[in-house]
Amino acid sequence: MVFAPILPWAVRPLRAVADAERRRAERVLGRPVRRPYPTPEGNAYQRTLQLLRFPGTRKDVAWMLVHGIVGLVLPVLVLGVLLSLLLTISIPLWWWTLPGGTLTLLAAPLTTWMQAIVLSAVCAWLLGALFFWLAPATVRLETRIAEIMLGTWTGAGRRIEELTASRAGALQAHEAELRRIERDLHDGTQAQLVAVAMRLALADRRFDKDPQGSRRMVLDARTTVDEALVQLRTVIRGIHPPILSDRGLNGAIRSLAAGRPIPTTLDLPETDRRPPAAVEAAAYFVVAEALTNIARHSDANRAQVSLRYDGPTLCVVVRDDGCGGAAPGSTSGSGLGGIRRRVAALDGTTRIDSPVGSGTTIEVVMPCGS
């Protein structure tokens, strides 16, 4: 526990060593060894803390322990074979300095120059063949271990890692959404309803003495109630937009595009197919957030929203012709980070392409059933 505060910072040098081994394995194997690290979120210290929880970090530690043993035993073995080879090659130079029959090669004592030369040549050939097989085999074994332990998992293992990361992101997004709803209700609707209650109580007290003034207070309270209802509808719209139930995803996206300051071209499928409610809401929020970002940050002249069904998946693409330069790894509470978390929670993928000066493309793919 004493070293707990420094453990997150110790992960970084461990990851640097593991990355160096991955690069070595790539050069030897001729294929990429991908890093099994999801993108951390939060501030610098929170991102470092998340490194400890990633399965990839535990794999790094396991590789370090295995490499500490294998990386010591195998090189010592190869070095021993090399030294034996050099010693065997030099036998004809010094065997005669030993008493006759003292030195033995291939179970035969060396007593003549012919024996020393022939037997040392045979032993040197055998040791040389062993060395030139063992040295590359050792490198291949070490790099194969690195590929297995340091690369991304395949099959079920990789799937478990992806789902673990998306579940954590979904929980964070859910918590942030609850805080937003609580803040909106507390600062908006609740405050207005309290004001209504106070005005009505004051109007009730003054009604006998000042009916006209009480009437004005009641009218003010009614106006405040109307404003509270508007804010409440806004909060509800943030949870699940009613327009999705009324018009469907295509109609909701048309409504979004119509209310934007930047001309937006729509490419929507002519179909009555409806994805699951959660996927439909996520697609709506992706388009809404992307169009908001375009209006605020892109300096774009035009935008395009494309929606298509590709078998069991729904693909949403939002493009603009603005300045680009959006950070694909953004982890802010809203914006691109919010899009990534919302999509990942539904087992979807997000691709962001935003070269500087060439606009931004956001492509989201989510499963939506057959």
C-alpha positions as MATLAB code, in Angstrom:
seq = 'MVFAPILPWAVRPLRAVADAERRRAERVLGRPVRRPYPTPEGNAYQRTLQLLRFPGTRKDVAWMLVHGIVGLVLPVLVLGVLLSLLLTISIPLWWWTLPGGTLTLLAAPLTTWMQAIVLSAVCAWLLGALFFWLAPATVRLETRIAEIMLGTWTGAGRRIEELTASRAGALQAHEAELRRIERDLHDGTQAQLVAVAMRLALADRRFDKDPQGSRRMVLDARTTVDEALVQLRTVIRGIHPPILSDRGLNGAIRSLAAGRPIPTTLDLPETDRRPPAAVEAAAYFVVAEALTNIARHSDANRAQVSLRYDGPTLCVVVRDDGCGGAAPGSTSGSGLGGIRRRVAALDGTTRIDSPVGSGTTIEVVMPCGS';
ca = [
       0.000    0.000    0.000;
       2.941    2.310    0.600;
       3.795    2.262   -3.114;
       0.183    2.549   -4.323;
       0.454    6.263   -5.295;
       3.416    5.617   -7.617;
       2.078    2.441   -9.234;
       0.184    4.283  -12.018;
       3.326    6.148  -13.012;
       5.343    2.892  -13.047;
       3.076    1.574  -15.798;
       4.438    4.007  -18.372;
       8.049    2.712  -18.420;
       6.686   -0.854  -18.444;
       4.606    0.004  -21.494;
       7.629    1.625  -23.166;
       9.648   -1.599  -22.722;
       6.731   -3.664  -24.021;
       6.376   -1.373  -27.056;
      10.085   -1.786  -27.829;
       9.648   -5.576  -27.732;
       6.603   -5.302  -30.009;
       8.649   -3.359  -32.565;
      11.400   -6.002  -32.410;
       8.832   -8.761  -32.869;
       7.358   -6.942  -35.880;
      10.786   -6.723  -37.543;
      11.474  -10.426  -36.970;
       8.018  -11.806  -37.773;
       7.227   -9.411  -40.607;
       3.702   -8.722  -39.376;
       2.213   -6.129  -37.040;
       1.916   -6.778  -33.306;
      -0.927   -4.497  -32.294;
      -1.022   -2.740  -28.946;
      -3.932   -4.034  -26.811;
      -4.614   -0.699  -25.142;
      -7.994    1.075  -25.353;
      -7.910    4.857  -25.378;
      -7.891    6.132  -21.749;
     -10.203    8.945  -20.748;
     -10.238   11.771  -18.212;
      -7.408   13.972  -16.994;
      -3.746   12.929  -16.925;
      -3.880   11.187  -13.563;
      -7.198    9.457  -14.333;
      -5.820    8.182  -17.639;
      -2.787    6.796  -15.861;
      -4.965    5.092  -13.259;
      -6.937    3.429  -16.031;
      -3.718    1.906  -17.338;
      -3.656   -0.325  -14.257;
      -7.136   -1.657  -14.997;
      -6.568   -2.480  -18.650;
      -6.077   -6.206  -19.437;
      -3.209   -5.133  -21.697;
      -1.289   -3.851  -18.669;
      -1.632   -7.199  -16.913;
      -0.379   -8.877  -20.082;
       2.661   -6.589  -20.033;
       3.442   -7.604  -16.455;
       3.009  -11.314  -17.275;
       5.297  -10.956  -20.299;
       7.923   -9.215  -18.183;
       7.960  -12.136  -15.734;
       8.167  -14.766  -18.487;
      10.745  -12.791  -20.433;
      12.868  -12.441  -17.302;
      13.240  -16.239  -17.245;
      13.232  -17.147  -20.931;
      15.294  -14.107  -21.880;
      17.998  -15.221  -19.442;
      18.059  -18.994  -19.992;
      17.997  -19.041  -23.798;
      20.790  -16.484  -24.389;
      22.981  -18.280  -21.826;
      22.364  -21.540  -23.696;
      23.244  -19.970  -27.052;
      26.357  -18.365  -25.569;
      27.411  -21.724  -24.103;
      27.138  -23.400  -27.511;
      29.142  -20.579  -29.135;
      31.937  -20.801  -26.551;
      32.038  -24.594  -26.953;
      32.338  -24.127  -30.716;
      35.254  -21.705  -30.377;
      36.965  -23.973  -27.866;
      36.572  -26.987  -30.156;
      38.021  -25.105  -33.136;
      41.105  -24.225  -31.089;
      41.806  -27.804  -29.867;
      44.481  -28.565  -32.518;
      46.466  -25.588  -31.207;
      46.884  -26.808  -27.633;
      45.794  -30.433  -27.217;
      49.425  -31.607  -27.313;
      50.257  -29.608  -24.178;
      48.110  -32.020  -22.128;
      49.239  -35.500  -21.047;
      48.378  -38.173  -23.654;
      44.785  -39.356  -23.588;
      43.669  -36.641  -21.167;
      41.409  -34.870  -23.711;
      38.485  -36.855  -25.152;
      36.290  -35.991  -28.145;
      33.331  -38.127  -29.221;
      34.328  -40.746  -26.604;
      37.782  -41.088  -28.208;
      40.945  -39.936  -26.371;
      43.222  -37.676  -28.432;
      46.642  -39.241  -28.857;
      47.654  -38.172  -32.400;
      47.531  -35.056  -34.526;
      45.204  -36.784  -36.987;
      42.715  -37.557  -34.223;
      42.898  -33.990  -32.912;
      42.250  -32.441  -36.323;
      39.536  -34.840  -37.538;
      37.607  -35.173  -34.283;
      37.755  -31.436  -33.515;
      36.513  -30.703  -37.063;
      33.583  -33.102  -36.653;
      32.671  -31.641  -33.238;
      33.017  -28.092  -34.557;
      30.677  -28.913  -37.466;
      28.076  -30.368  -35.099;
      28.321  -27.455  -32.678;
      28.234  -24.950  -35.547;
      25.078  -26.533  -36.959;
      23.522  -26.463  -33.491;
      24.509  -22.819  -32.983;
      23.190  -21.604  -36.343;
      19.898  -23.408  -35.681;
      19.579  -22.454  -32.021;
      20.349  -18.712  -32.343;
      17.552  -17.856  -34.822;
      15.197  -20.324  -33.115;
      15.767  -18.489  -29.842;
      14.953  -15.150  -31.462;
      11.839  -16.594  -33.100;
      10.685  -18.127  -29.821;
      11.149  -14.857  -27.925;
       9.335  -12.843  -30.579;
       6.542  -15.418  -30.781;
       6.095  -15.186  -27.015;
       6.006  -11.394  -27.360;
       3.395  -11.613  -30.132;
       1.170  -13.921  -28.070;
       1.514  -12.093  -24.760;
       1.871   -8.480  -25.928;
      -0.370   -8.417  -28.991;
      -4.120   -8.070  -29.094;
      -6.077  -11.161  -28.219;
      -7.903  -12.996  -30.951;
     -11.333  -14.543  -30.846;
     -13.075  -14.632  -27.505;
     -10.233  -12.989  -25.599;
     -10.204   -9.897  -27.779;
     -13.983   -9.793  -27.673;
     -13.977   -9.868  -23.874;
     -11.434   -7.038  -23.784;
     -13.484   -4.906  -26.189;
     -16.703   -5.501  -24.263;
     -14.976   -4.716  -20.962;
     -13.744   -1.389  -22.316;
     -17.116   -0.522  -23.871;
     -18.943   -1.436  -20.651;
     -16.701    0.900  -18.658;
     -17.339    3.658  -21.193;
     -21.079    3.007  -21.075;
     -21.118    3.277  -17.289;
     -19.212    6.567  -17.441;
     -21.556    7.913  -20.110;
     -24.593    6.819  -18.088;
     -23.253    8.500  -14.961;
     -22.515   11.714  -16.859;
     -26.018   11.635  -18.387;
     -27.632   11.229  -14.963;
     -25.621   14.169  -13.619;
     -26.696   16.293  -16.588;
     -30.374   15.429  -16.091;
     -30.129   16.108  -12.363;
     -28.445   19.455  -13.014;
     -31.040   20.466  -15.611;
     -33.934   19.537  -13.344;
     -32.397   21.197  -10.289;
     -31.271   24.422  -11.922;
     -34.192   24.777  -14.308;
     -37.484   23.012  -13.714;
     -37.217   22.731   -9.936;
     -36.280   26.389   -9.489;
     -39.191   27.497  -11.646;
     -41.696   25.274   -9.807;
     -40.481   26.669   -6.474;
     -41.041   30.177   -7.851;
     -44.567   29.173   -8.930;
     -45.360   27.832   -5.468;
     -44.113   31.044   -3.839;
     -46.145   33.267   -6.209;
     -49.315   31.250   -5.646;
     -48.850   31.339   -1.870;
     -48.315   35.107   -1.963;
     -51.343   35.569   -4.246;
     -53.469   33.544   -1.833;
     -52.450   35.779    1.073;
     -53.181   39.014   -0.841;
     -56.341   37.886   -2.589;
     -58.796   39.527   -0.125;
     -56.903   42.836   -0.005;
     -55.638   43.076   -3.601;
     -57.540   40.850   -6.044;
     -56.007   42.498   -9.125;
     -52.460   42.095   -7.814;
     -53.194   38.489   -6.911;
     -54.519   37.901  -10.426;
     -51.283   39.262  -11.912;
     -49.299   36.913   -9.665;
     -51.391   33.954  -10.821;
     -50.802   34.940  -14.458;
     -47.054   35.240  -13.785;
     -47.142   31.815  -12.148;
     -48.898   30.396  -15.194;
     -46.223   31.863  -17.463;
     -43.535   30.329  -15.275;
     -45.304   26.947  -15.433;
     -45.309   27.164  -19.235;
     -41.567   27.898  -19.192;
     -40.992   24.992  -16.817;
     -42.890   22.687  -19.165;
     -40.714   23.825  -22.061;
     -37.570   23.084  -20.066;
     -38.985   19.744  -18.939;
     -39.684   18.803  -22.552;
     -36.091   19.737  -23.369;
     -34.824   17.413  -20.646;
     -37.091   14.615  -21.879;
     -35.902   15.227  -25.421;
     -32.342   14.718  -24.169;
     -33.296   11.313  -22.757;
     -35.275   10.027  -25.742;
     -36.432   12.551  -28.326;
     -40.214   12.272  -28.821;
     -39.725   13.082  -32.489;
     -38.209    9.619  -32.947;
     -41.458    8.015  -31.854;
     -43.520   10.409  -33.977;
     -41.518   10.562  -37.222;
     -38.906    7.822  -37.008;
     -35.167    8.235  -37.524;
     -35.406    9.679  -41.036;
     -37.918   12.327  -39.998;
     -35.931   13.205  -36.887;
     -32.741   13.686  -38.919;
     -34.610   15.864  -41.437;
     -35.815   17.999  -38.543;
     -32.265   18.295  -37.205;
     -30.878   19.349  -40.571;
     -33.657   21.883  -41.162;
     -32.819   23.782  -37.997;
     -29.080   24.157  -38.656;
     -27.331   27.310  -39.912;
     -25.138   25.305  -42.313;
     -26.793   23.806  -45.438;
     -26.965   20.054  -44.944;
     -27.471   17.433  -47.653;
     -29.280   14.268  -46.586;
     -28.879   10.772  -48.021;
     -31.503    8.693  -46.214;
     -32.816    5.246  -47.152;
     -36.371    4.966  -48.436;
     -37.458    2.197  -46.106;
     -39.878    1.590  -43.275;
     -37.254   -0.355  -41.357;
     -36.871    0.775  -37.750;
     -33.789   -0.105  -35.698;
     -34.092   -0.843  -31.967;
     -34.997    2.207  -29.883;
     -31.554    2.426  -28.262;
     -29.782    2.303  -31.638;
     -32.221    4.811  -33.120;
     -31.646    7.227  -30.233;
     -27.865    6.801  -30.475;
     -27.919    7.521  -34.218;
     -30.031   10.638  -33.603;
     -27.645   11.930  -30.930;
     -24.609   11.178  -33.110;
     -26.046   13.296  -35.939;
     -27.156   16.037  -33.537;
     -23.748   16.251  -31.842;
     -21.863   16.104  -35.135;
     -23.954   18.892  -36.694;
     -23.533   20.986  -33.541;
     -19.749   20.546  -33.708;
     -19.772   21.493  -37.395;
     -21.671   24.703  -36.673;
     -19.427   25.650  -33.753;
     -15.937   24.625  -34.773;
     -15.548   23.637  -38.429;
     -16.002   26.881  -40.425;
     -17.715   24.646  -42.991;
     -19.903   25.802  -45.875;
     -21.767   22.536  -46.299;
     -22.438   19.309  -44.423;
     -23.726   15.911  -45.463;
     -25.523   13.231  -43.450;
     -25.729    9.713  -44.862;
     -27.710    6.857  -43.350;
     -27.769    3.291  -44.652;
     -28.590   -0.217  -43.514;
     -25.938   -2.793  -44.332;
     -27.386   -6.166  -43.391;
     -27.601   -6.342  -39.600;
     -25.848   -2.998  -39.092;
     -26.756    0.669  -39.301;
     -24.112    3.004  -40.708;
     -24.256    6.757  -40.054;
     -21.807    9.089  -41.818;
     -21.551   12.842  -41.211;
     -19.167   14.908  -43.372;
     -18.286   18.571  -43.693;
     -15.968   20.665  -45.864;
     -14.537   22.671  -42.970;
     -11.083   23.170  -41.525;
     -10.706   19.649  -40.079;
      -8.186   19.027  -37.335;
     -10.619   17.377  -34.912;
      -8.793   15.162  -32.423;
      -9.891   11.545  -33.089;
      -8.907   10.554  -29.548;
     -10.950   13.268  -27.902;
     -12.212   12.158  -24.502;
     -14.169   15.149  -23.381;
     -17.452   14.716  -21.608;
     -19.339   15.663  -24.767;
     -18.425   16.038  -28.415;
     -16.396   13.266  -30.015;
     -15.763   11.538  -26.704;
     -19.489   11.383  -26.009;
     -20.138    9.953  -29.478;
     -17.534    7.242  -28.965;
     -18.893    6.214  -25.577;
     -22.526    6.203  -26.690;
     -21.739    4.055  -29.733;
     -19.393    1.701  -27.862;
     -22.110    1.070  -25.275;
     -24.173   -0.489  -28.089;
     -21.249   -2.595  -29.340;
     -20.683   -0.219  -32.250;
     -17.574    1.346  -33.755;
     -16.636    4.958  -34.468;
     -14.148    6.148  -37.098;
     -13.102    9.797  -37.264;
     -11.072   11.156  -40.183;
     -10.211   14.833  -39.832;
      -7.081   15.939  -41.725;
      -6.253   19.595  -41.241;
      -7.799   21.710  -43.980;
      -9.792   18.863  -45.531;
     -12.938   18.620  -43.458;
     -14.089   15.965  -41.034;
     -15.799   12.619  -41.563;
     -17.450   10.748  -38.706;
     -18.537    7.198  -39.502;
     -20.501    5.175  -36.967;
     -21.524    1.534  -37.376;
     -23.946   -0.078  -34.913;
     -25.671   -3.476  -34.872;
     -29.407   -3.144  -35.374;
     -30.664   -6.682  -35.931;
     -31.716   -8.314  -39.166;
];
